[in-house]
Amino acid sequence: MTLAKIAMQADEFRLIREYVAESMGLVLEEGTQKGLAARLSPRLHELRLRSFAEYYSYLKFSPMRSAEVQRLVPLITNNETYFFREAAQLSVLVQEVLPALKEKKLAEGERTLRILSAGCSSGEEAYTLAMLLLESGGFSWDWDVRITGIDIDTRVLDAARQGSYGERAFWATEPHLVERYLKRQGDRYVVRDILRKWTSFTQANLLDLADSIGGERYDVILCRNVLIYFGDQTVQRVVDNFSALQGPGSYLFLGHSESLSRTQASYLPLRFPGAIIYQKRV
């Protein structure tokens, strides 16, 4: 039996928008009220709540509010992704950024590389980065390499740790790379241990990174197609958090439709054919 959709009043939409913005930094656009009501109505039925005002109170004050936030996140975000997304940026990473970092590190007597995939979803980007590093051959011998994926959604993090994907995830991937780095299990492809040794996944909120991953310094941060969900003030806060995790000369990658304001003082834009990336100012 199909459950009836519960109507969301304008003041209820405002309360939930404010809660989502304050706790997650996400922006629910005007005009999405009906769609949000349709996606959340099943949760209200399961919780036996009669209105979205009651749901708001549940999010704010229930002893189960943390678990409910985890159920809310995938209902208001789009986690669809795939391997080797935005190839132009990945080419810049391989051809320009990694060689520059390697030269700099060797000159300083270091053999460590730290990469952060922020808003990693189900792990395709992190595993793509591991493939690229292995294919480059420049960091395999006696280098300490760590690729960390973070996301607020624990369910997509569980999927990332499992590392099991359907064929759709590889439409932009060369077949020989799929064969080399994943193994077929029925109608799924599972990442091999050679990728897992460099990758890990942890829960983190981009608004508060210091408590979760603040002890590390990252040479490269990728936060692609995430900031589009944030308002200007939240973008500034997130970028400031990234800046605190990076030293001078480190790199930040955003999605092709995302950019930093001209007033952003921490990063210098670097333009390449088909891609713009950012470097932490010295």
GICORBEL-V5462 format. One record per residue. N is the residue number from 1. PSI is psi in degrees with one decimal (* if undefined). BURIAL is I if it has 24 or more other C-alpha atoms within 12 Angstrom, else O. D_LAST is the distance of its C-alpha to the last C-alpha in Angstrom with 1 decimal. Layout:
n=N psi=PSI burial=BURIAL d_last=D_LAST
n=N psi=PSI burial=BURIAL d_last=D_LAST
This chain:
n=1 psi=133.1 burial=O d_last=61.5
n=2 psi=127.9 burial=O d_last=58.7
n=3 psi=143.4 burial=O d_last=57.3
n=4 psi=141.0 burial=O d_last=57.3
n=5 psi=135.4 burial=O d_last=54.0
n=6 psi=131.0 burial=I d_last=53.5
n=7 psi=143.3 burial=I d_last=52.7
n=8 psi=122.4 burial=I d_last=49.6
n=9 psi=160.5 burial=O d_last=50.0
n=10 psi=-41.2 burial=O d_last=47.5
n=11 psi=-29.6 burial=O d_last=46.9
n=12 psi=-41.3 burial=I d_last=46.4
n=13 psi=-42.0 burial=I d_last=43.8
n=14 psi=-43.8 burial=I d_last=42.0
n=15 psi=-44.8 burial=I d_last=42.0
n=16 psi=-38.7 burial=I d_last=40.8
n=17 psi=-46.3 burial=I d_last=38.0
n=18 psi=-39.4 burial=O d_last=36.9
n=19 psi=-46.8 burial=I d_last=37.1
n=20 psi=-41.3 burial=I d_last=35.1
n=21 psi=-41.5 burial=I d_last=32.4
n=22 psi=-41.7 burial=O d_last=32.2
n=23 psi=-28.5 burial=I d_last=32.4
n=24 psi=-14.0 burial=I d_last=30.6
n=25 psi=6.6 burial=I d_last=28.6
n=26 psi=145.6 burial=I d_last=30.7
n=27 psi=119.9 burial=I d_last=32.3
n=28 psi=113.0 burial=I d_last=36.0
n=29 psi=152.7 burial=O d_last=36.8
n=30 psi=144.4 burial=O d_last=39.9
n=31 psi=-3.5 burial=O d_last=42.7
n=32 psi=10.2 burial=O d_last=42.0
n=33 psi=-47.5 burial=I d_last=44.5
n=34 psi=-42.7 burial=O d_last=47.3
n=35 psi=-39.6 burial=O d_last=45.3
n=36 psi=-41.9 burial=I d_last=43.7
n=37 psi=-40.8 burial=I d_last=47.2
n=38 psi=-39.6 burial=O d_last=48.5
n=39 psi=-32.1 burial=I d_last=45.8
n=40 psi=-17.3 burial=I d_last=46.2
n=41 psi=-42.6 burial=I d_last=50.0
n=42 psi=-33.6 burial=I d_last=50.7
n=43 psi=-40.2 burial=I d_last=48.6
n=44 psi=-40.9 burial=I d_last=50.7
n=45 psi=-42.7 burial=O d_last=53.9
n=46 psi=-36.5 burial=O d_last=52.8
n=47 psi=-4.4 burial=O d_last=52.0
n=48 psi=42.7 burial=O d_last=55.2
n=49 psi=146.5 burial=O d_last=53.5
n=50 psi=-13.9 burial=O d_last=55.2
n=51 psi=165.3 burial=I d_last=52.4
n=52 psi=-19.8 burial=I d_last=48.7
n=53 psi=-40.4 burial=I d_last=48.9
n=54 psi=-36.3 burial=O d_last=50.1
n=55 psi=-41.0 burial=I d_last=47.3
n=56 psi=-44.8 burial=I d_last=44.7
n=57 psi=-35.4 burial=O d_last=46.4
n=58 psi=-44.9 burial=I d_last=46.4
n=59 psi=-34.8 burial=I d_last=42.6
n=60 psi=-37.5 burial=O d_last=42.1
n=61 psi=-12.0 burial=O d_last=44.8
n=62 psi=144.5 burial=O d_last=46.4
n=63 psi=-19.5 burial=O d_last=46.0
n=64 psi=15.8 burial=O d_last=45.2
n=65 psi=-35.1 burial=O d_last=42.4
n=66 psi=-42.7 burial=O d_last=39.6
n=67 psi=-36.0 burial=O d_last=41.6
n=68 psi=-35.0 burial=I d_last=42.3
n=69 psi=-39.1 burial=I d_last=38.7
n=70 psi=-31.1 burial=I d_last=38.2
n=71 psi=-28.7 burial=I d_last=41.2
n=72 psi=-38.6 burial=I d_last=39.8
n=73 psi=-53.7 burial=I d_last=36.4
n=74 psi=-16.2 burial=I d_last=37.7
n=75 psi=-15.8 burial=I d_last=40.1
n=76 psi=3.5 burial=I d_last=37.5
n=77 psi=165.4 burial=I d_last=34.9
n=78 psi=111.3 burial=O d_last=35.1
n=79 psi=12.0 burial=I d_last=34.2
n=80 psi=128.0 burial=O d_last=35.4
n=81 psi=-178.4 burial=I d_last=33.1
n=82 psi=167.5 burial=I d_last=33.7
n=83 psi=145.6 burial=I d_last=32.4
n=84 psi=43.7 burial=I d_last=30.1
n=85 psi=141.1 burial=I d_last=29.4
n=86 psi=71.2 burial=I d_last=27.5
n=87 psi=-32.1 burial=I d_last=27.8
n=88 psi=-41.3 burial=O d_last=25.6
n=89 psi=-40.6 burial=I d_last=22.5
n=90 psi=-33.5 burial=I d_last=23.7
n=91 psi=-40.8 burial=I d_last=24.2
n=92 psi=-40.6 burial=I d_last=20.6
n=93 psi=-47.6 burial=I d_last=19.7
n=94 psi=-43.1 burial=I d_last=22.2
n=95 psi=-26.6 burial=O d_last=21.9
n=96 psi=-52.2 burial=O d_last=18.2
n=97 psi=-50.9 burial=I d_last=16.0
n=98 psi=-44.8 burial=I d_last=18.2
n=99 psi=-39.4 burial=O d_last=18.7
n=100 psi=-41.2 burial=O d_last=15.0
n=101 psi=-41.6 burial=I d_last=14.5
n=102 psi=-45.0 burial=I d_last=17.7
n=103 psi=-44.2 burial=O d_last=16.9
n=104 psi=-43.9 burial=O d_last=13.7
n=105 psi=-45.0 burial=O d_last=15.7
n=106 psi=-36.5 burial=O d_last=18.7
n=107 psi=-29.2 burial=O d_last=16.9
n=108 psi=0.7 burial=O d_last=15.9
n=109 psi=24.5 burial=O d_last=19.4
n=110 psi=151.1 burial=O d_last=18.8
n=111 psi=49.0 burial=O d_last=21.0
n=112 psi=146.3 burial=I d_last=19.9
n=113 psi=124.9 burial=I d_last=18.9
n=114 psi=124.0 burial=I d_last=18.6
n=115 psi=136.6 burial=I d_last=19.1
n=116 psi=125.6 burial=I d_last=20.1
n=117 psi=100.3 burial=I d_last=22.7
n=118 psi=125.1 burial=I d_last=22.8
n=119 psi=49.6 burial=I d_last=26.2
n=120 psi=-12.0 burial=I d_last=27.5
n=121 psi=-131.3 burial=I d_last=31.1
n=122 psi=16.0 burial=I d_last=33.6
n=123 psi=-1.5 burial=I d_last=31.2
n=124 psi=-41.0 burial=I d_last=31.4
n=125 psi=-45.4 burial=I d_last=27.7
n=126 psi=-43.1 burial=I d_last=27.0
n=127 psi=-33.0 burial=I d_last=29.9
n=128 psi=-43.4 burial=I d_last=28.9
n=129 psi=-40.7 burial=I d_last=25.5
n=130 psi=-41.8 burial=I d_last=27.5
n=131 psi=-46.7 burial=I d_last=29.8
n=132 psi=-41.3 burial=I d_last=27.1
n=133 psi=-42.0 burial=I d_last=25.6
n=134 psi=-40.2 burial=I d_last=29.1
n=135 psi=-33.0 burial=O d_last=30.1
n=136 psi=-30.5 burial=O d_last=27.1
n=137 psi=1.4 burial=O d_last=28.5
n=138 psi=-11.5 burial=I d_last=25.2
n=139 psi=15.7 burial=I d_last=24.7
n=140 psi=-34.0 burial=I d_last=28.3
n=141 psi=115.4 burial=O d_last=29.1
n=142 psi=32.7 burial=O d_last=28.1
n=143 psi=141.9 burial=O d_last=24.9
n=144 psi=101.2 burial=O d_last=24.4
n=145 psi=131.0 burial=I d_last=23.6
n=146 psi=129.0 burial=I d_last=23.7
n=147 psi=116.8 burial=I d_last=23.8
n=148 psi=126.7 burial=I d_last=24.3
n=149 psi=132.8 burial=I d_last=26.0
n=150 psi=148.0 burial=I d_last=26.3
n=151 psi=157.6 burial=I d_last=28.6
n=152 psi=-19.7 burial=I d_last=30.6
n=153 psi=111.2 burial=I d_last=33.9
n=154 psi=-27.7 burial=I d_last=35.6
n=155 psi=-40.1 burial=I d_last=38.0
n=156 psi=-29.3 burial=I d_last=35.5
n=157 psi=-38.2 burial=I d_last=33.8
n=158 psi=-41.8 burial=O d_last=37.3
n=159 psi=-38.6 burial=I d_last=37.7
n=160 psi=-42.2 burial=I d_last=34.4
n=161 psi=-35.5 burial=I d_last=35.6
n=162 psi=-37.3 burial=I d_last=38.9
n=163 psi=38.7 burial=I d_last=37.2
n=164 psi=126.9 burial=I d_last=40.3
n=165 psi=150.1 burial=I d_last=40.2
n=166 psi=173.2 burial=I d_last=42.7
n=167 psi=-31.4 burial=O d_last=42.8
n=168 psi=-27.6 burial=O d_last=41.1
n=169 psi=-13.5 burial=I d_last=37.8
n=170 psi=20.5 burial=I d_last=37.8
n=171 psi=-23.1 burial=O d_last=38.8
n=172 psi=14.7 burial=O d_last=35.5
n=173 psi=136.5 burial=I d_last=35.6
n=174 psi=133.8 burial=O d_last=37.2
n=175 psi=-35.8 burial=O d_last=40.4
n=176 psi=-26.7 burial=O d_last=39.8
n=177 psi=-38.2 burial=I d_last=36.7
n=178 psi=-44.7 burial=I d_last=38.7
n=179 psi=-36.2 burial=O d_last=41.4
n=180 psi=-36.9 burial=O d_last=39.0
n=181 psi=-3.0 burial=I d_last=37.0
n=182 psi=156.1 burial=I d_last=39.5
n=183 psi=140.7 burial=O d_last=43.2
n=184 psi=130.2 burial=O d_last=45.8
n=185 psi=96.3 burial=O d_last=47.6
n=186 psi=-123.9 burial=O d_last=50.2
n=187 psi=16.3 burial=O d_last=48.5
n=188 psi=161.8 burial=O d_last=45.1
n=189 psi=128.6 burial=I d_last=42.3
n=190 psi=133.7 burial=I d_last=40.8
n=191 psi=144.4 burial=I d_last=37.6
n=192 psi=163.6 burial=I d_last=38.3
n=193 psi=-26.8 burial=O d_last=37.1
n=194 psi=-28.6 burial=O d_last=34.7
n=195 psi=-36.6 burial=I d_last=32.5
n=196 psi=-27.8 burial=I d_last=33.2
n=197 psi=-24.6 burial=O d_last=32.0
n=198 psi=-8.2 burial=I d_last=28.3
n=199 psi=145.8 burial=I d_last=28.5
n=200 psi=161.0 burial=I d_last=29.1
n=201 psi=137.9 burial=I d_last=29.5
n=202 psi=152.8 burial=I d_last=29.4
n=203 psi=136.3 burial=I d_last=30.0
n=204 psi=148.4 burial=I d_last=27.3
n=205 psi=126.2 burial=I d_last=26.9
n=206 psi=-19.3 burial=I d_last=23.6
n=207 psi=-13.5 burial=I d_last=24.2
n=208 psi=70.7 burial=I d_last=24.2
n=209 psi=-22.8 burial=I d_last=22.2
n=210 psi=-38.1 burial=O d_last=21.7
n=211 psi=-24.5 burial=O d_last=25.3
n=212 psi=-41.9 burial=O d_last=25.6
n=213 psi=21.6 burial=I d_last=22.6
n=214 psi=-13.6 burial=O d_last=20.4
n=215 psi=-2.6 burial=O d_last=20.7
n=216 psi=153.6 burial=I d_last=18.8
n=217 psi=130.1 burial=I d_last=15.2
n=218 psi=129.8 burial=I d_last=15.0
n=219 psi=-34.0 burial=I d_last=13.5
n=220 psi=132.3 burial=I d_last=15.1
n=221 psi=128.6 burial=I d_last=16.6
n=222 psi=122.3 burial=I d_last=19.4
n=223 psi=79.5 burial=I d_last=21.0
n=224 psi=130.3 burial=I d_last=23.3
n=225 psi=36.3 burial=I d_last=26.3
n=226 psi=-44.1 burial=I d_last=25.8
n=227 psi=-16.3 burial=I d_last=24.2
n=228 psi=-18.7 burial=I d_last=27.2
n=229 psi=-6.0 burial=I d_last=29.3
n=230 psi=152.4 burial=I d_last=27.2
n=231 psi=170.1 burial=O d_last=27.4
n=232 psi=-43.4 burial=O d_last=24.5
n=233 psi=-38.0 burial=O d_last=24.1
n=234 psi=-39.3 burial=I d_last=24.2
n=235 psi=-44.9 burial=I d_last=21.6
n=236 psi=-41.6 burial=I d_last=19.2
n=237 psi=-42.7 burial=I d_last=20.1
n=238 psi=-44.3 burial=I d_last=19.7
n=239 psi=-37.5 burial=I d_last=16.2
n=240 psi=-39.0 burial=I d_last=15.3
n=241 psi=-40.3 burial=I d_last=17.0
n=242 psi=-44.4 burial=I d_last=15.0
n=243 psi=-36.9 burial=I d_last=11.7
n=244 psi=-18.6 burial=I d_last=13.3
n=245 psi=-0.3 burial=I d_last=14.2
n=246 psi=145.9 burial=I d_last=10.9
n=247 psi=170.8 burial=O d_last=8.2
n=248 psi=138.7 burial=O d_last=4.7
n=249 psi=-5.3 burial=I d_last=6.2
n=250 psi=170.1 burial=I d_last=9.3
n=251 psi=146.7 burial=I d_last=11.7
n=252 psi=128.0 burial=I d_last=14.0
n=253 psi=126.9 burial=I d_last=17.4
n=254 psi=169.3 burial=I d_last=19.7
n=255 psi=159.5 burial=I d_last=23.3
n=256 psi=-23.5 burial=I d_last=24.3
n=257 psi=6.5 burial=O d_last=25.8
n=258 psi=149.1 burial=O d_last=22.9
n=259 psi=160.4 burial=I d_last=19.9
n=260 psi=147.4 burial=I d_last=17.4
n=261 psi=151.8 burial=O d_last=18.4
n=262 psi=-20.9 burial=O d_last=17.1
n=263 psi=-1.7 burial=O d_last=16.5
n=264 psi=112.4 burial=O d_last=14.1
n=265 psi=-14.1 burial=O d_last=10.9
n=266 psi=-26.5 burial=I d_last=8.9
n=267 psi=145.2 burial=I d_last=9.1
n=268 psi=126.5 burial=I d_last=9.5
n=269 psi=136.8 burial=I d_last=13.0
n=270 psi=123.8 burial=I d_last=14.0
n=271 psi=130.0 burial=O d_last=17.8
n=272 psi=162.3 burial=O d_last=20.2
n=273 psi=115.9 burial=O d_last=24.0
n=274 psi=4.0 burial=O d_last=25.1
n=275 psi=144.1 burial=I d_last=21.8
n=276 psi=129.4 burial=I d_last=18.6
n=277 psi=176.3 burial=I d_last=15.7
n=278 psi=141.8 burial=I d_last=12.3
n=279 psi=134.9 burial=I d_last=8.9
n=280 psi=127.7 burial=I d_last=6.5
n=281 psi=147.2 burial=O d_last=3.8
n=282 psi=* burial=O d_last=0.0
